[in-house]
Amino acid sequence: MAEKQLAWAGSSYKDLTDDDTFPMEARKVAGQQLRKIQRGDEPDDWKPFEEIGAGTKEIRIKLPDGAFRVMYVAKFPEAVYVLHCFKKKTQRTSQQDKDLAKQRYKLVIQERSKP
């Protein structure tokens, strides 16, 4: 199976590479997990997040610096779409984070449907 490309929605790449959002260790783990997904494997710690959109999943990263999340969709043959990367600040995922991921999911679907 060919390795899928990563496609970054909105500011997801910038967020992942921002030291204030994702410290180096969190970026390293996120990169390793995204590489697994690109190869067609499951990440080590994830959960489905269907309320964002069909096929959406969330990588869960737990470190001494906090809890970090990467929402993505890998169901399409051409790419793994990274929708949102963020540091969790509460037990539950905030409505703002969910809304942003939903908005980006819709944009991915729109872009894919263009001829």
C-alpha positions in Angstrom: 0.0 0.0 0.0 1.4 3.4 -1.0 1.9 5.9 1.8 -0.7 8.7 1.8 0.2 12.3 1.7 -0.7 14.6 4.6 -3.0 17.5 3.8 -3.3 20.3 6.4 -6.6 22.1 6.8 -6.6 25.7 7.9 -3.9 26.5 10.4 -3.5 22.9 11.6 0.2 22.7 10.4 1.0 26.0 12.0 -0.7 25.0 15.2 1.3 21.7 15.3 4.6 23.5 14.8 3.9 26.3 17.2 6.0 25.9 20.4 3.3 27.6 22.5 0.7 25.0 21.4 2.7 21.9 20.9 6.0 21.5 22.7 8.8 19.5 21.0 7.9 16.1 22.6 4.2 16.5 21.7 5.2 17.3 18.1 7.5 14.3 17.9 4.7 11.9 19.1 2.2 13.5 16.8 4.5 13.1 13.9 5.2 9.4 14.7 1.4 8.8 14.9 0.6 10.6 11.7 3.3 8.6 9.9 1.6 5.4 11.1 -1.7 6.6 9.7 0.0 7.5 6.4 1.1 3.9 6.1 -2.4 2.6 6.8 -1.8 1.6 10.4 -3.8 2.8 13.5 -2.2 5.3 15.9 -1.4 4.1 19.4 -4.1 6.0 21.2 -7.1 7.3 19.3 -10.9 7.5 19.3 -13.5 8.1 16.7 -14.9 11.6 16.6 -17.9 11.1 14.2 -19.7 14.2 15.5 -17.1 16.2 13.5 -17.8 14.3 10.3 -17.9 10.7 9.0 -14.5 9.0 9.4 -13.0 11.7 11.7 -10.7 10.3 14.4 -8.7 11.9 17.1 -5.1 11.1 18.1 -4.7 11.4 21.9 -1.3 12.4 23.3 -0.7 12.4 27.0 2.5 14.0 28.3 3.7 15.7 31.5 3.2 19.0 29.6 -0.5 18.2 29.1 -2.9 16.5 26.8 -2.7 17.2 23.1 -5.1 16.2 20.2 -4.8 15.8 16.5 -8.1 15.4 14.6 -7.9 13.9 11.2 -9.7 12.0 8.4 -7.9 9.1 6.7 -10.9 7.5 4.8 -10.1 9.2 1.4 -7.6 7.4 -0.9 -5.5 10.5 -1.8 -4.5 11.9 1.6 -4.8 12.0 5.4 -6.5 15.3 6.1 -5.3 16.9 9.4 -8.2 19.0 10.5 -7.2 20.5 13.9 -4.2 20.3 16.3 -4.6 21.6 19.8 -3.8 21.3 23.5 -6.7 20.3 25.7 -7.4 22.7 28.5 -10.4 20.8 30.1 -11.6 17.3 30.5 -14.0 17.6 27.6 -13.1 18.9 24.1 -14.3 22.5 23.9 -17.2 23.4 21.6 -14.9 25.9 19.9 -12.4 23.1 19.0 -15.2 20.9 17.7 -16.8 23.8 15.7 -13.4 24.6 14.1 -12.8 20.9 13.2 -16.3 20.6 11.7 -15.8 23.8 9.6 -12.5 22.4 8.3 -14.1 19.0 7.6 -16.8 20.7 5.5 -14.1 22.6 3.5 -12.3 19.4 2.8 -15.5 17.8 1.5 -16.2 20.9 -0.7 -12.6 20.9 -2.1 -12.7 17.2 -2.9 -16.0 17.6 -4.8 -14.6 20.2 -7.2 -13.9 18.9 -10.7 
